[in-house]
Amino acid sequence: MIKMASMSSTLINILRRIIPSRLLRRYEILIYSAGIGFLAVEYLTISLLLGIIVGTAVAFFNTFYGAVTFLAVSVGMAAVYPYWKINKRISEMEKMLPDAFFYLASSLRAGISFSEALEELTTSKFGPLTEEFRRVVAEIKKGRPTTDALNAFAVRNEKSAVLYRSVKILIEALDRGAPMSDVLVSVANDVREILKIKQERKASTGMQTMFFIMSSGIIGPLILGIVIKVMDSISSSAVSISLPVESIRFLVMMFIVIQAAVSGLGIGIIREGKFSAGLKYSAFLAIMGLLVFKGSALINLSF
């Protein structure tokens, strides 16, 4: 335990020295938006340590796979997991936003102030959105202006154009003294229309998504695995043909991972219109493709 703590502090110091402070600040915002309660260097250290532990365990069986596992776990924890958590959280908040705004509007029409309506909203069940409004209310109670607290809410969720623009409209309406109940209803209706368009886009691109998943995650790796199996059988048969099967297998695995990454990014563009949304698909397809490729070794071929 003492050695692990010493290793952690050493890694933290090394990361602080080699990573520019500007990049650390940007990464700090990323993990803050994901709701991860660590500093940037602390979370990077945890990711590296987890990669070292899992990679070392796998390296006992195969050194190459141990190195690949270390890289996959470290990158997955440091980059893929925060993006996945942010996207999942944002998706849930976007779905709840119209209902939350309608709730606020009805509270305002009942005759209470905007700050009181926000506080009342914190007792309702709107998932992660309720947690965000609790932060806003807590900051207001500490003396922060309402518009500043809402602006911090918008910055925390700026990766969602829907949340960011909606909250910015509320801030502008508060500054100008506009009738907030009418503004909230109008914004809520607009958000519902945007979410409806997003759902229709996902539904209309279902066939393209399935093509990417089948080709990059199942059919392609399966065919490549069978080809490697055939090559291995030829090399081990009585025929005097020597093929670099292990080298080819390594190259094929790298090709499967690269193809999965590109296909995942393509799915992100098709379904959600942004590359970052495709990271989760890339990771999923890479794991699926490698499992199918490895599973193809169990197929019994007879010549």
Secondary structure, DSSP 8 states (H G I E B T S, - for coil): -HHHHHHHHHHHHHHHHHS-HHHHHHHHHHHHHTT--S-HHHHHHHHHHHHHHHHHHHHTT-HHHHHHHHHHHHHIIIIIHHHHHHHHHHHHHHHHHHHHHHHHHHHHHTT--HHHHHHHHTTS--THHHHHHHHHHHHHHTT--HHHHHHHHHHHTTT-HHHHHHHHHHHHHHHHT--HHHHHHHHHHHHHHHHHHHHHHHHHTHHHHHHHHIIIIIIHHHHHHHHHHHHHHHHHSSS-----HHHHHHHHHHHHHHHHHHHHHHHHHHHHS-SGGGHHHHHHHHHHHHHHHHHGGGS----
